[in-house]
Amino acid sequence: GATAGGHALAKADGSNISTYAGSFTTLAASGAATLSSTLAVTSKITANGGIALGDNDKATFGGSDDLQIYHNGSDSIVADVGTGNLKLLGNDLRINNADSSKSYFSATNGGSAIIYHNAAAKLATSATGVIVTGAVETSAGGTFTTASGNDLNIVYPTGRSLFIKEGSDTHVTVDNAGNVGIGVTSIQASAAGKTLET
């Protein structure tokens, strides 16, 4: 049965006491104890065996139930319904799938933030900008712009070439020697200098 400050909260025949007006510092239950009203606690609650809440029963925090954590029968929900922001604080933040076998997002204090697709890193921040692994695709046409007064630089690794394509058709080629070809993929370089080939 349940006891409060050493006082029994059940009658000898096992039936419930509907009202207990005394104060106590310790509430202990050796078996099942049912509270049909509100239990107000001004100190810490220790629940070594866990706290079980039913569907749509909310764990709420804040003077106006600003933060709510619950399961609605279909989804698990963390809801910030009050003032201010919902903040997740940590030096290393990870958002993974249910069994933690795949990453969705990771961020390191003072370092990179990475977005994953099927556990493969695709977009990562760096000290100089962002690093994209794979292709960048726009859904309805796209424009790459720079701030007013700045140049647009396309930089590719030493020894490689630049191709501008429409589907699989190459319209412009810039090879690793700086020669330019329009409508061709192979450029015959000139000994006299740079070549523009059409």
C-alpha angles and dihedrals in degrees: 000000000000125000132190117201089337094309118121115243094199133059121247091258090057097252120134127263104231096205133029114179100177127103124237141174099213130046114190131177123189091184137007116330123185125203112190095185138036122309109205114203123185096183136047123306115219114199108171092171094050133250117270118206125181127230111301091008103130133212100214131192133190134042092285098033087263095165118046130183119186149126117244096198093269108037138030110233136196105188129186102197099160137067125305130026134308105241130189108199126197141119090236117028123194130179111191140167121272097279093036092240095123133040124226098177137357134183131183125204107254091003143068134327113213133195117202135203113205089340093309117117110241108162124028133170121228138181090268101038134289134329118215121199109202131359130337112220129184118208101216107015122299144215129214110208137174129209116275112282095021129110124235110235125194108195124185131175123281113271095023133105135231120233129188110199143181102211104310094337115101114219102170131025127186111186128205091266093057096255116144127217126188115204092355135092098199120057125199103218120220121229089220095065141284119001131221108195127184 
